[in-house]
Amino acid sequence: MTNRFICGGEKYQVGGPTEDTIILPVFPADLPAEISAEGYKLTPRNEFHVSLVCIGKIIEKHNVSIPDFISKITNNFCDFVQTNPIDFLRYRDEFKFAALDEKRSVVVMCDVSNLDKFFTLINKKYGLNLEYPPTHVTLYTLQQKRGVFLTDSEDIKKLTKQIPNPGLVLK
């Protein structure tokens, strides 16, 4: 899986297992080589990002049948960020342990700018009722590159557990 830049720049990328997620790379520094959480020893991911728009998961969860929806949303996103950049703002002191099937990960919640406005736009444009996603960065996983998709509040409720900060200082 290789992420590729979109929107004519080097800020936003399309990535994910099926290359249908718009992401914003981030660069947390000085992470320990291993942490323990919920009885598991986890290692840092080899790349970090905020998943901004999980288009494939939106199609799957909301039975979207709009033709060419992935490229439409990607184009809408690139048009939107020309005047409303979506930027990483801050990490929150809010850590979660996520589990699905054999996957285990530790995520930190974060804030980004303007993403809520983008979701308002696409909800109106396509007659959808999509929830603003729970923005987060997957920091540690049990298996490299095997994070848990957390695309809405239902995923947060079903797949995560709040944990104390595992000793990380994020800036």
NUSEKOL-923424 format. One record per residue: x, y, z of N, C-alpha, C, CB in turn; residue in three letters; residue number from 1; chain. Coordinates in Angstrom, 3 decimals. Each point is the difference from the previous one (the first is absolute). Glycine has a CB too. Layout:
<nodes>
[node [X; Y; Z]; [X; Y; Z]; [X; Y; Z]; [X; Y; Z]; 'ala'; NUM; 'A']
...
</nodes>
This chain:
<nodes>
[node [0.844; -1.173; 0.000]; [-0.844; 1.173; 0.000]; [0.895; 1.243; 0.000]; [-1.858; -1.249; 1.223]; 'met'; 1; 'A']
[node [1.680; 2.073; -2.218]; [0.746; 1.242; -0.082]; [-0.992; 1.152; -0.057]; [1.938; -1.141; -1.178]; 'thr'; 2; 'A']
[node [-1.754; 2.120; 2.039]; [-0.859; 1.176; -0.030]; [0.445; 0.889; -1.148]; [-0.402; -0.119; 2.502]; 'asn'; 3; 'A']
[node [-0.561; 0.774; -3.142]; [0.353; 0.924; -1.066]; [-0.605; 1.365; 0.298]; [0.124; -1.893; -1.672]; 'arg'; 4; 'A']
[node [0.611; 2.928; 1.311]; [-0.458; 1.366; 0.233]; [-1.143; 0.345; -0.941]; [2.298; 0.650; 0.763]; 'phe'; 5; 'A']
[node [-3.198; 0.188; -0.260]; [-1.135; 0.473; -0.794]; [-0.083; 1.518; 0.117]; [-1.251; -2.186; 0.350]; 'ile'; 6; 'A']
[node [0.351; 2.765; -1.067]; [-0.294; 1.432; 0.038]; [1.160; 0.840; -0.546]; [-1.480; -0.412; 1.974]; 'cys'; 7; 'A']
[node [2.343; -0.173; -2.780]; [1.073; 0.738; -0.621]; [1.070; 0.508; 0.947]; [-1.632; 0.617; -1.669]; 'gly'; 8; 'A']
[node [1.798; -1.254; 2.803]; [1.007; 0.456; 0.958]; [0.630; -1.162; 0.726]; [-1.241; 2.124; 0.275]; 'gly'; 9; 'A']
[node [1.866; -1.812; 0.850]; [0.662; -1.027; 0.807]; [-0.472; 0.061; 1.443]; [1.995; 0.100; -1.506]; 'glu'; 10; 'A']
[node [-3.300; 0.094; 1.672]; [-0.575; 0.097; 1.339]; [-0.980; -1.144; 0.257]; [0.276; 2.496; -0.075]; 'lys'; 11; 'A']
[node [-1.242; -2.666; -0.795]; [-1.041; -1.017; 0.177]; [0.341; -1.210; -0.861]; [-1.752; 1.772; 0.491]; 'tyr'; 12; 'A']
[node [1.359; -2.941; 0.022]; [0.270; -1.231; -0.726]; [-1.243; -0.870; -0.039]; [2.408; 0.110; 0.676]; 'gln'; 13; 'A']
[node [-2.406; -1.059; -1.607]; [-0.977; -1.078; -0.002]; [0.762; -1.243; 0.409]; [-1.470; 1.071; -1.819]; 'val'; 14; 'A']
[node [0.912; -1.797; 2.777]; [0.669; -1.196; 0.487]; [-1.013; -0.988; 0.528]; [2.029; 1.337; 0.555]; 'gly'; 15; 'A']
[node [-1.567; -2.184; 0.320]; [-0.843; -1.046; 0.563]; [0.163; -1.291; -0.779]; [-1.628; 1.724; 0.788]; 'gly'; 16; 'A']
[node [1.131; -2.808; -0.239]; [0.169; -1.316; -0.636]; [-0.536; -0.050; -1.434]; [-0.159; -1.012; 2.263]; 'pro'; 17; 'A']
[node [-0.898; 1.767; -2.549]; [-0.567; -0.005; -1.352]; [0.096; 1.378; -0.659]; [-1.558; -1.832; 0.703]; 'thr'; 18; 'A']
[node [2.433; 2.662; -0.194]; [0.274; 1.337; -0.539]; [-1.269; 0.815; -0.231]; [2.035; -0.932; -1.070]; 'glu'; 19; 'A']
[node [-2.885; 0.952; 2.098]; [-1.252; 0.761; -0.084]; [-0.227; 0.853; 1.250]; [-0.957; -1.804; -1.452]; 'asp'; 20; 'A']
[node [2.063; 2.179; 2.094]; [-0.073; 0.842; 1.192]; [0.886; 1.221; -0.219]; [-0.450; -2.008; 1.502]; 'thr'; 21; 'A']
[node [-0.127; 3.195; -1.272]; [0.775; 1.236; -0.098]; [0.658; 0.222; 1.353]; [-1.561; 1.008; -1.766]; 'ile'; 22; 'A']
[node [2.895; -0.845; 1.752]; [0.739; 0.108; 1.253]; [0.870; 1.253; 0.019]; [-0.008; -2.495; 0.198]; 'ile'; 23; 'A']
[node [0.341; 2.902; 1.019]; [0.913; 1.108; 0.235]; [1.172; -0.545; 0.817]; [-1.890; 1.742; -0.078]; 'leu'; 24; 'A']
[node [3.087; -1.853; -0.518]; [1.152; -0.509; 0.757]; [0.338; 0.912; 1.183]; [0.887; -1.047; -2.106]; 'pro'; 25; 'A']
[node [-0.479; 0.432; 3.209]; [0.497; 0.716; 1.178]; [1.290; -0.683; 0.435]; [-2.355; 0.699; 0.735]; 'val'; 26; 'A']
[node [3.114; 0.000; 0.093]; [1.337; -0.489; 0.325]; [0.289; 0.103; 1.496]; [0.760; 0.675; -2.283]; 'phe'; 27; 'A']
[node [-1.375; -1.556; 3.100]; [0.328; 0.021; 1.427]; [1.453; -0.421; 0.204]; [-2.405; -0.508; 0.595]; 'pro'; 28; 'A']
[node [3.078; 1.194; 0.299]; [1.431; -0.255; 0.201]; [0.260; -0.723; 1.316]; [0.523; 2.037; -1.350]; 'ala'; 29; 'A']
[node [0.613; -2.695; 1.402]; [0.523; -0.589; 1.232]; [-0.955; -0.979; 0.675]; [1.298; 2.065; 0.286]; 'asp'; 30; 'A']
[node [-1.892; -2.946; -1.064]; [-0.871; -1.016; 0.585]; [0.840; -1.160; 0.515]; [-1.880; 0.662; -1.548]; 'leu'; 31; 'A']
[node [1.551; -1.192; 2.724]; [0.703; -1.184; 0.483]; [-0.149; -1.163; -0.987]; [-0.380; 0.756; 2.375]; 'pro'; 32; 'A']
[node [1.351; -1.649; -2.398]; [0.008; -1.130; -0.931]; [-1.065; -1.038; 0.323]; [2.422; 0.382; -0.320]; 'ala'; 33; 'A']
[node [-3.023; -0.288; 1.498]; [-1.026; -0.957; 0.394]; [-0.772; 0.580; 1.176]; [1.397; -1.963; -0.811]; 'glu'; 34; 'A']
[node [-2.694; 1.659; 0.855]; [-0.809; 0.325; 1.176]; [-0.839; -1.218; 0.347]; [-0.066; 2.472; -0.599]; 'ile'; 35; 'A']
[node [-0.439; -2.489; 1.818]; [-0.940; -1.035; 0.422]; [-1.347; 0.649; 0.222]; [1.835; -1.379; 1.064]; 'ser'; 36; 'A']
[node [-2.873; 0.730; -1.580]; [-1.369; 0.482; 0.196]; [-0.943; -1.194; 0.004]; [0.538; 2.218; -1.114]; 'ala'; 37; 'A']
[node [-1.370; -2.290; 2.131]; [-1.001; -1.059; 0.111]; [0.611; -1.398; -0.141]; [-1.688; 1.595; -0.913]; 'glu'; 38; 'A']
[node [2.906; -1.757; 1.435]; [0.651; -1.303; -0.013]; [0.736; -0.334; -1.284]; [-1.737; -0.707; 1.539]; 'gly'; 39; 'A']
[node [1.813; 1.635; -2.464]; [0.690; -0.219; -1.280]; [1.242; 0.879; -0.079]; [-2.186; -0.584; -1.116]; 'tyr'; 40; 'A']
[node [3.211; 0.069; 0.467]; [1.181; 0.805; -0.312]; [-0.161; 0.463; -1.443]; [1.512; -1.279; 1.651]; 'lys'; 41; 'A']
[node [-1.529; 2.597; -1.834]; [-0.259; 0.589; -1.308]; [1.198; 0.807; -0.469]; [-2.447; 0.074; 0.512]; 'leu'; 42; 'A']
[node [2.642; -0.024; -1.829]; [1.106; 0.762; -0.579]; [-0.550; 1.140; -0.858]; [1.471; -2.063; 0.015]; 'thr'; 43; 'A']
[node [-0.663; 3.120; -0.206]; [-0.488; 1.139; -0.784]; [-0.206; -0.371; -1.464]; [1.181; 1.541; 1.568]; 'pro'; 44; 'A']
[node [-2.128; -0.875; -2.168]; [-0.205; -0.152; -1.453]; [1.206; 0.573; -0.727]; [-2.522; 0.138; 0.256]; 'arg'; 45; 'A']
[node [2.675; -0.507; -1.498]; [1.119; 0.552; -0.773]; [-0.381; 1.286; -0.722]; [0.874; -2.311; -0.288]; 'asn'; 46; 'A']
[node [-2.157; 2.665; 0.265]; [-0.457; 1.288; -0.507]; [-1.241; 0.392; 0.790]; [0.943; -0.449; -2.333]; 'glu'; 47; 'A']
[node [-1.146; 1.765; 2.441]; [-1.098; 0.503; 0.818]; [-0.838; 0.969; -0.814]; [1.370; -0.287; 2.094]; 'phe'; 48; 'A']
[node [-2.663; 0.235; -1.867]; [-0.900; 0.912; -0.713]; [-1.319; 0.130; 0.751]; [1.066; -0.624; -2.195]; 'his'; 49; 'A']
[node [-1.813; 1.648; 1.815]; [-1.392; 0.140; 0.415]; [-0.838; -0.421; -1.201]; [0.497; 1.904; 1.675]; 'val'; 50; 'A']
[node [-1.380; -2.863; -1.498]; [-0.932; -0.366; -1.066]; [-1.092; 1.059; -0.027]; [0.490; -2.503; 0.244]; 'ser'; 51; 'A']
[node [-0.548; 3.253; -1.325]; [-0.961; 1.099; -0.104]; [-1.340; -0.463; -0.559]; [1.904; 1.570; -0.316]; 'leu'; 52; 'A']
[node [-1.871; -2.298; -0.789]; [-1.235; -0.468; -0.637]; [0.211; -1.448; -0.427]; [-0.606; 2.352; -0.804]; 'val'; 53; 'A']
[node [-0.031; -3.270; 1.499]; [0.106; -1.430; -0.309]; [-1.103; -0.343; -1.004]; [0.985; -0.545; 2.313]; 'cys'; 54; 'A']
[node [-0.747; 0.869; -3.564]; [-1.044; -0.082; -1.019]; [-0.521; -1.426; -0.155]; [1.050; 1.934; -1.183]; 'ile'; 55; 'A']
[node [-0.157; -2.899; 1.132]; [-0.426; -1.390; -0.135]; [-0.876; -0.447; 1.159]; [2.082; -0.457; -1.264]; 'gly'; 56; 'A']
[node [-1.717; 0.838; 2.471]; [-0.803; -0.362; 1.180]; [-1.343; 0.720; -0.022]; [2.104; -0.380; 1.324]; 'lys'; 57; 'A']
[node [-2.135; 1.622; -1.842]; [-1.272; 0.726; -0.126]; [-0.920; -0.753; -0.961]; [1.156; 2.219; 0.461]; 'ile'; 58; 'A']
[node [-0.618; -2.641; -1.595]; [-0.792; -0.766; -0.973]; [-0.553; -1.262; 0.648]; [1.407; 0.895; -1.887]; 'ile'; 59; 'A']
[node [-0.531; -1.603; 2.588]; [-0.370; -1.267; 0.636]; [-1.046; 0.194; 1.101]; [2.286; -0.868; -0.521]; 'glu'; 60; 'A']
[node [-2.048; 1.799; 1.430]; [-0.882; 0.175; 1.161]; [-1.341; 0.636; -0.335]; [2.031; 0.200; 1.366]; 'lys'; 61; 'A']
[node [-2.041; 0.643; -2.407]; [-1.215; 0.754; -0.311]; [-0.636; -0.426; -1.320]; [0.947; 1.905; 1.277]; 'his'; 62; 'A']
[node [-0.498; -3.033; -1.810]; [-0.547; -0.534; -1.252]; [-0.096; 1.057; -1.093]; [-1.274; -1.653; 1.341]; 'asn'; 63; 'A']
[node [2.337; 2.423; -1.502]; [0.021; 1.060; -1.010]; [0.111; -0.647; -1.380]; [1.073; 1.647; 1.630]; 'val'; 64; 'A']
[node [-1.993; -1.299; -2.518]; [0.010; -0.575; -1.348]; [0.203; 1.077; -1.069]; [-1.511; -1.832; 0.806]; 'ser'; 65; 'A']
[node [2.040; 2.971; -0.414]; [0.263; 1.085; -0.945]; [1.140; -0.439; -0.907]; [-0.793; 1.781; 1.649]; 'ile'; 66; 'A']
[node [0.576; -1.754; -2.974]; [1.074; -0.422; -0.910]; [1.254; 0.858; 0.166]; [-1.737; -0.791; -1.618]; 'pro'; 67; 'A']
[node [2.895; 0.131; 1.566]; [1.301; 0.667; 0.052]; [0.177; 0.854; 1.268]; [-0.001; 0.020; -2.504]; 'asp'; 68; 'A']
[node [-0.579; -0.491; 3.604]; [-0.022; 0.764; 1.251]; [1.407; 0.306; 0.519]; [-2.188; -1.071; 0.541]; 'phe'; 69; 'A']
[node [3.111; 0.129; -0.666]; [1.353; 0.216; 0.519]; [0.659; 1.187; -0.697]; [0.200; -2.454; 0.515]; 'ile'; 70; 'A']
[node [-0.238; 2.472; -1.837]; [0.646; 1.119; -0.697]; [-0.783; 1.297; 0.183]; [0.926; -1.612; -1.675]; 'ser'; 71; 'A']
[node [-2.235; 1.544; 1.799]; [-0.791; 1.220; 0.245]; [0.387; 0.626; 1.340]; [-1.907; -0.946; -1.361]; 'lys'; 72; 'A']
[node [1.973; 0.135; 2.406]; [0.348; 0.531; 1.323]; [1.439; 0.510; 0.005]; [-1.629; -1.593; 1.085]; 'ile'; 73; 'A']
[node [2.527; 0.868; -1.732]; [1.391; 0.454; -0.073]; [0.082; 1.350; -0.705]; [0.793; -2.390; -0.028]; 'thr'; 74; 'A']
[node [-1.500; 2.538; -1.078]; [-0.017; 1.286; -0.718]; [-0.638; 1.097; 0.836]; [-0.113; -1.235; -2.164]; 'asn'; 75; 'A']
[node [-0.998; 0.918; 2.849]; [-0.632; 0.986; 0.894]; [0.964; 0.436; 1.090]; [-2.244; -1.016; -0.457]; 'asn'; 76; 'A']
[node [2.985; 0.060; 0.999]; [0.967; 0.291; 1.048]; [1.080; 0.949; -0.523]; [-0.446; -2.251; 1.050]; 'phe'; 77; 'A']
[node [1.004; 1.940; -2.205]; [1.070; 0.844; -0.563]; [-0.512; 1.405; -0.307]; [1.087; -2.044; -0.974]; 'cys'; 78; 'A']
[node [-2.303; 2.164; 0.481]; [-0.588; 1.326; -0.228]; [-0.180; 0.741; 1.323]; [-1.178; -0.866; -2.053]; 'asp'; 79; 'A']
[node [0.688; 0.165; 3.057]; [-0.282; 0.590; 1.312]; [1.262; 0.553; 0.658]; [-1.908; -1.590; 0.256]; 'phe'; 80; 'A']
[node [2.986; 0.807; -0.270]; [1.206; 0.409; 0.731]; [0.748; 1.148; -0.677]; [0.184; -2.331; 0.829]; 'val'; 81; 'A']
[node [-0.564; 2.670; -2.042]; [0.604; 1.168; -0.651]; [-0.278; 1.272; 0.795]; [-0.251; -1.122; -2.231]; 'gln'; 82; 'A']
[node [-0.940; 1.211; 2.831]; [-0.374; 1.195; 0.767]; [-0.214; -0.288; 1.482]; [-1.044; 0.894; -2.059]; 'thr'; 83; 'A']
[node [1.007; -2.171; 2.425]; [-0.224; -0.409; 1.397]; [0.993; -1.095; 0.375]; [-2.459; 0.596; -0.164]; 'asn'; 84; 'A']
[node [3.726; -0.245; 0.362]; [0.973; -1.063; 0.285]; [-0.370; -0.786; 1.251]; [1.767; 1.379; -1.089]; 'pro'; 85; 'A']
[node [-1.563; -2.673; 0.989]; [-0.212; -0.878; 1.149]; [1.380; -0.290; 0.569]; [-2.150; -1.045; -0.965]; 'ile'; 86; 'A']
[node [2.377; 1.541; 2.174]; [1.312; -0.091; 0.634]; [-0.096; -0.710; 1.345]; [0.703; 2.106; -1.163]; 'asp'; 87; 'A']
[node [0.368; -2.796; 1.512]; [0.144; -0.573; 1.335]; [0.158; 1.154; 0.983]; [1.065; -2.143; -0.906]; 'phe'; 88; 'A']
[node [-1.837; 2.123; 2.006]; [0.085; 1.062; 1.007]; [0.728; -0.450; 1.255]; [-2.115; 0.933; -0.890]; 'leu'; 89; 'A']
[node [1.669; -2.054; 1.466]; [0.586; -0.422; 1.284]; [-0.413; -1.433; 0.330]; [-0.021; 2.390; 0.811]; 'arg'; 90; 'A']
[node [0.882; -3.020; 0.000]; [-0.368; -1.271; 0.628]; [-0.785; 0.333; 1.251]; [2.048; -1.216; -0.919]; 'tyr'; 91; 'A']
[node [-3.036; 0.404; 1.229]; [-0.715; 0.123; 1.269]; [0.608; -1.001; 0.986]; [-2.154; 0.751; -1.172]; 'arg'; 92; 'A']
[node [2.031; -0.483; 2.433]; [0.473; -0.953; 1.004]; [-1.102; -1.048; 0.195]; [1.461; 1.772; 1.169]; 'asp'; 93; 'A']
[node [-1.756; -2.477; -2.249]; [-1.072; -0.995; -0.017]; [0.480; -1.196; -0.815]; [-1.810; 1.793; 0.219]; 'glu'; 94; 'A']
[node [2.097; -2.877; 0.476]; [0.536; -1.196; -0.622]; [-1.036; -1.119; 0.069]; [2.355; 0.690; 0.612]; 'phe'; 95; 'A']
[node [-2.372; -1.504; -1.671]; [-0.939; -1.114; -0.049]; [0.725; -1.256; -0.475]; [-1.924; 1.582; -0.454]; 'lys'; 96; 'A']
[node [1.505; -2.703; 1.011]; [0.458; -1.303; -0.450]; [-1.089; -0.536; -0.915]; [1.383; -0.443; 2.124]; 'phe'; 97; 'A']
[node [-1.021; 0.090; -3.351]; [-0.980; -0.485; -0.977]; [0.260; -1.479; -0.275]; [-0.193; 2.308; -1.049]; 'ala'; 98; 'A']
[node [-0.892; -3.070; 0.898]; [0.115; -1.426; -0.274]; [-1.092; -0.422; -0.974]; [1.006; -0.399; 2.281]; 'ala'; 99; 'A']
[node [-0.600; -0.344; -3.293]; [-0.936; -0.591; -0.962]; [0.649; -1.259; -0.545]; [-1.013; 2.265; -0.616]; 'leu'; 100; 'A']
[node [0.323; -3.379; 0.766]; [0.547; -1.295; -0.404]; [1.384; -0.152; 0.637]; [-1.306; 0.028; -2.207]; 'asp'; 101; 'A']
[node [2.350; -0.282; 1.398]; [1.347; -0.173; 0.566]; [0.749; 1.319; 0.123]; [0.060; -2.282; -0.978]; 'glu'; 102; 'A']
[node [-0.636; 3.374; 0.486]; [0.694; 1.293; 0.007]; [-0.118; 0.680; 1.363]; [-0.449; 0.238; -2.459]; 'lys'; 103; 'A']
[node [1.546; 0.368; 2.888]; [0.048; 0.784; 1.235]; [0.809; 1.255; -0.281]; [-0.187; -2.078; 1.470]; 'arg'; 104; 'A']
[node [-0.259; 3.216; -0.953]; [0.757; 1.236; -0.211]; [-0.287; 1.006; 1.105]; [-0.047; -0.397; -2.471]; 'ser'; 105; 'A']
[node [0.951; 1.356; 2.583]; [-0.186; 1.140; 0.899]; [-0.056; 1.240; -0.878]; [1.213; -1.138; 1.961]; 'val'; 106; 'A']
[node [-2.272; 1.927; -1.752]; [-0.176; 1.230; -0.765]; [-0.050; 1.175; 0.958]; [-1.235; -1.231; -1.826]; 'val'; 107; 'A']
[node [1.600; 2.401; 1.290]; [-0.166; 1.239; 0.737]; [-0.978; 0.847; -0.806]; [2.359; -0.102; 1.035]; 'val'; 108; 'A']
[node [-3.328; 0.670; -0.358]; [-0.969; 0.852; -0.675]; [0.676; 1.338; -0.311]; [-1.964; -1.136; 1.188]; 'met'; 109; 'A']
[node [1.495; 1.797; -2.238]; [0.611; 1.264; -0.402]; [-1.050; 0.922; -0.620]; [2.206; -1.170; -0.375]; 'cys'; 110; 'A']
[node [-1.809; 2.390; 0.146]; [-0.876; 0.997; -0.625]; [0.605; 0.439; -1.318]; [-0.824; 0.784; 2.253]; 'asp'; 111; 'A']
[node [-0.035; -0.593; -3.246]; [0.397; 0.554; -1.290]; [-0.959; 1.139; -0.340]; [0.957; -2.239; -0.782]; 'val'; 112; 'A']
[node [-0.517; 3.129; -0.090]; [-0.843; 1.135; -0.384]; [-0.840; -0.338; -1.230]; [1.704; 1.582; 0.955]; 'ser'; 113; 'A']
[node [-2.888; -1.022; -1.007]; [-0.877; 0.030; -1.178]; [-0.588; -1.321; -0.458]; [1.322; 1.882; -0.648]; 'asn'; 114; 'A']
[node [-0.971; -2.995; 1.240]; [-0.551; -1.273; -0.459]; [-1.506; -0.057; 0.221]; [2.187; -1.109; 0.497]; 'leu'; 115; 'A']
[node [-2.658; 1.702; 0.589]; [-1.444; 0.031; 0.249]; [-0.736; 0.717; -1.137]; [0.439; -0.023; 2.481]; 'asp'; 116; 'A']
[node [0.139; 1.088; -3.003]; [-0.613; 0.734; -1.112]; [-0.035; -0.847; -1.264]; [0.795; 2.150; 0.998]; 'lys'; 117; 'A']
[node [0.240; -2.954; -1.218]; [0.002; -0.878; -1.166]; [-1.116; -1.031; 0.108]; [2.476; 0.332; -0.258]; 'phe'; 118; 'A']
[node [-2.664; -0.920; 1.433]; [-1.068; -0.987; 0.166]; [-1.379; 0.646; -0.151]; [1.494; -1.329; 1.522]; 'phe'; 119; 'A']
[node [-1.648; 2.557; -1.062]; [-1.257; 0.728; -0.221]; [-0.248; 0.162; -1.499]; [0.283; 1.229; 2.196]; 'thr'; 120; 'A']
[node [0.763; -0.876; -2.928]; [-0.103; 0.182; -1.449]; [-0.418; -1.284; -0.712]; [1.746; 1.771; 0.152]; 'leu'; 121; 'A']
[node [-1.066; -2.886; 0.133]; [-0.336; -1.227; -0.727]; [-1.342; -0.572; 0.450]; [2.440; -0.472; -0.259]; 'ile'; 122; 'A']
[node [-2.817; 0.677; 1.517]; [-1.331; -0.432; 0.432]; [-1.073; 0.722; -0.808]; [0.876; -0.461; 2.319]; 'asn'; 123; 'A']
[node [-0.705; 1.755; -2.474]; [-0.977; 0.801; -0.748]; [0.024; -0.369; -1.487]; [0.264; 1.881; 1.666]; 'lys'; 124; 'A']
[node [0.921; -1.963; -2.229]; [0.149; -0.258; -1.439]; [-0.564; -1.356; -0.420]; [2.028; 1.432; 0.033]; 'lys'; 125; 'A']
[node [-1.836; -2.457; 0.796]; [-0.400; -1.351; -0.376]; [-1.210; -0.526; 0.792]; [2.377; -0.408; -0.603]; 'tyr'; 126; 'A']
[node [-3.007; 1.261; 1.408]; [-1.168; -0.428; 0.769]; [0.330; -1.079; 1.010]; [-1.404; 0.583; -1.936]; 'gly'; 127; 'A']
[node [2.588; -0.496; 2.528]; [0.444; -0.984; 0.985]; [-0.163; 0.557; 1.408]; [1.631; -0.960; -1.660]; 'leu'; 128; 'A']
[node [-1.442; 0.099; 2.629]; [-0.035; 0.402; 1.404]; [1.215; -0.604; 0.703]; [-2.552; 0.151; -0.014]; 'asn'; 129; 'A']
[node [3.739; 0.215; -0.489]; [1.240; -0.542; 0.544]; [0.418; 0.769; 1.233]; [0.695; -0.734; -2.279]; 'leu'; 130; 'A']
[node [-0.203; 0.003; 3.237]; [0.496; 0.577; 1.243]; [1.428; 0.480; -0.189]; [-1.507; -1.500; 1.338]; 'glu'; 131; 'A']
[node [1.844; 2.593; -0.673]; [1.389; 0.471; 0.028]; [0.845; -1.108; 0.620]; [-0.701; 2.461; 0.190]; 'tyr'; 132; 'A']
[node [1.791; -2.863; -0.847]; [0.774; -1.139; 0.506]; [0.777; 0.318; 1.274]; [0.182; -0.791; -2.334]; 'pro'; 133; 'A']
[node [0.060; -0.237; 3.145]; [0.815; 0.167; 1.212]; [1.477; 0.080; -0.394]; [-1.719; -1.258; 1.400]; 'pro'; 134; 'A']
[node [2.228; 2.462; -1.553]; [1.364; 0.170; -0.500]; [1.006; -0.499; 1.033]; [-0.731; 1.980; -1.380]; 'thr'; 135; 'A']
[node [1.660; -2.780; 0.879]; [0.976; -0.650; 0.874]; [1.219; -0.407; -0.813]; [-1.838; -0.824; 1.518]; 'his'; 136; 'A']
[node [2.902; 0.491; -0.808]; [1.213; -0.539; -0.606]; [0.274; -1.348; 0.656]; [0.950; 2.331; -0.488]; 'val'; 137; 'A']
[node [-0.817; -3.362; -0.328]; [0.397; -1.315; 0.516]; [1.504; 0.045; 0.235]; [-1.898; -1.213; -1.231]; 'thr'; 138; 'A']
[node [2.285; 1.069; 2.487]; [1.414; 0.094; 0.370]; [0.679; -1.363; 0.067]; [-0.540; 2.062; 1.266]; 'leu'; 139; 'A']
[node [-0.131; -3.024; -0.655]; [0.591; -1.320; 0.254]; [-0.956; -1.089; -0.455]; [1.298; 0.912; 1.956]; 'tyr'; 140; 'A']
[node [-0.725; -2.000; -2.459]; [-0.805; -1.142; -0.420]; [0.664; -1.296; 0.451]; [-0.863; 1.299; -1.983]; 'thr'; 141; 'A']
[node [0.069; -2.346; 2.011]; [0.519; -1.332; 0.299]; [0.699; -0.562; -1.240]; [-1.843; -0.387; 1.708]; 'leu'; 142; 'A']
[node [1.213; 0.576; -2.864]; [0.591; -0.424; -1.268]; [0.241; 1.256; -0.834]; [-1.171; -2.286; 0.073]; 'gln'; 143; 'A']
[node [2.371; 2.448; -0.584]; [0.358; 1.176; -0.794]; [-1.030; 0.215; -1.116]; [2.455; -0.374; 0.518]; 'gln'; 144; 'A']
[node [-2.883; 1.601; -0.701]; [-0.959; 0.401; -1.043]; [-1.395; -0.590; 0.216]; [1.912; 0.168; -1.582]; 'lys'; 145; 'A']
[node [-2.246; -0.608; 2.763]; [-1.297; -0.633; 0.228]; [-0.787; 0.755; 1.061]; [0.968; -2.219; -0.646]; 'arg'; 146; 'A']
[node [-1.330; 3.467; 0.345]; [-0.813; 0.783; 0.907]; [-1.469; -0.373; -0.126]; [1.663; 1.855; -0.138]; 'gly'; 147; 'A']
[node [-2.476; -1.262; 0.990]; [-1.443; -0.232; 0.009]; [-0.666; 1.255; -0.547]; [0.140; -1.602; 1.995]; 'val'; 148; 'A']
[node [-0.963; 1.463; -3.041]; [-0.740; 1.148; -0.532]; [-0.987; 0.487; 1.049]; [0.248; -0.857; -2.368]; 'phe'; 149; 'A']
[node [-0.185; 2.140; 2.695]; [-0.927; 0.645; 0.931]; [-0.615; 1.174; -0.741]; [1.337; -0.708; 2.072]; 'leu'; 150; 'A']
[node [-2.491; 0.488; -2.683]; [-0.551; 0.996; -0.917]; [-1.158; 0.816; 0.550]; [0.716; -1.487; -1.779]; 'thr'; 151; 'A']
[node [-1.287; 1.042; 2.919]; [-1.119; 0.744; 0.577]; [-0.121; -0.312; 1.490]; [-1.200; -0.029; -2.224]; 'asp'; 152; 'A']
[node [0.236; 0.668; 2.867]; [-0.154; -0.173; 1.451]; [-0.375; -1.438; 0.364]; [-0.689; 2.402; 0.173]; 'ser'; 153; 'A']
[node [0.005; -3.101; -1.062]; [-0.346; -1.398; 0.248]; [1.258; -0.861; 0.078]; [-2.196; 0.334; -1.178]; 'glu'; 154; 'A']
[node [3.162; -0.094; 0.280]; [1.280; -0.724; 0.062]; [0.726; 0.298; 1.308]; [0.170; 0.078; -2.508]; 'asp'; 155; 'A']
[node [-0.166; 1.186; 2.903]; [0.672; 0.369; 1.256]; [-0.647; -0.741; 1.167]; [0.585; 2.280; -0.934]; 'ile'; 156; 'A']
[node [-1.905; -2.314; 0.943]; [-0.726; -0.655; 1.094]; [0.224; -1.516; 0.007]; [-1.722; 1.817; -0.115]; 'lys'; 157; 'A']
[node [1.670; -2.443; -1.055]; [0.082; -1.452; -0.081]; [1.424; -0.555; 0.019]; [-2.105; 0.098; -1.254]; 'lys'; 158; 'A']
[node [3.054; 0.654; 0.687]; [1.321; -0.575; -0.251]; [1.119; 0.548; 0.876]; [-0.760; -0.332; -2.288]; 'leu'; 159; 'A']
[node [0.459; 1.347; 3.117]; [1.081; 0.591; 0.789]; [-0.330; 0.037; 1.484]; [0.629; 1.366; -1.976]; 'thr'; 160; 'A']
[node [0.432; -1.174; 2.716]; [-0.094; 0.177; 1.448]; [0.954; 1.127; 0.365]; [-0.611; -2.460; 0.420]; 'lys'; 161; 'A']
[node [0.122; 3.423; 0.344]; [0.852; 1.105; 0.460]; [1.098; -0.580; 0.895]; [-1.940; 1.670; -0.121]; 'gln'; 162; 'A']
[node [3.179; -1.208; -0.122]; [1.115; -0.443; 0.835]; [0.781; 1.230; 0.460]; [0.148; -2.228; -1.235]; 'ile'; 163; 'A']
[node [0.602; 2.096; 2.328]; [0.853; 1.113; 0.395]; [1.122; 0.203; -1.004]; [-0.546; -0.438; 2.398]; 'pro'; 164; 'A']
[node [1.088; 1.631; -2.419]; [1.146; 0.269; -0.851]; [1.089; -1.015; 0.327]; [-0.576; 2.475; -0.138]; 'asn'; 165; 'A']
[node [1.033; -3.233; -0.873]; [1.015; -1.025; 0.269]; [1.417; 0.562; 0.117]; [-1.449; -1.600; -1.206]; 'pro'; 166; 'A']
[node [1.564; 2.828; 1.701]; [1.309; 0.603; 0.214]; [0.555; 0.746; -1.196]; [0.401; -1.789; 1.591]; 'gly'; 167; 'A']
[node [-1.284; 2.276; -2.464]; [0.443; 0.682; -1.217]; [-0.095; 1.501; 0.160]; [-0.730; -1.951; -1.363]; 'leu'; 168; 'A']
[node [1.701; 2.650; 0.791]; [-0.023; 1.459; -0.057]; [-0.095; 0.366; -1.484]; [1.382; 0.282; 2.177]; 'val'; 169; 'A']
[node [-2.549; 0.186; -2.588]; [-0.218; 0.331; -1.405]; [-0.106; 1.502; -0.180]; [-1.157; -2.189; -0.350]; 'leu'; 170; 'A']
[node [1.798; 2.689; -0.684]; [-0.050; 1.435; -0.279]; [-0.456; 0.235; -1.409]; [1.813; 0.420; 1.638]; 'lys'; 171; 'A']
</nodes>
